[in-house]
Amino acid sequence: MDPRFTELLTPFLKFIGDRELEPGSDLRELGLDSMQAIELLFAIEDAFGVSLPDEAMNDATFATAGSLWTEVRAALGDDAPVERVNAA
């Protein structure tokens, strides 16, 4: 995942504590609620200059950090730099 993405996401996770954000991290378990998800969506779209499609606005997309990053990555398109994604 892009370090900018994890940096942007972390403040929305009130229960993250000292844990490291991983692709499989459950966003609801870490404190992301539906109102914050909307705020997060706007922050992501502003920070990355993308617009996530309406069909991506569902519980599955916001389930884990990795599932959300997958949608952001898709919105960035094929020309997004490879170094934005960690191998983990």
Beta strands, then each sheet from edge to edge (+ up, - down):
end
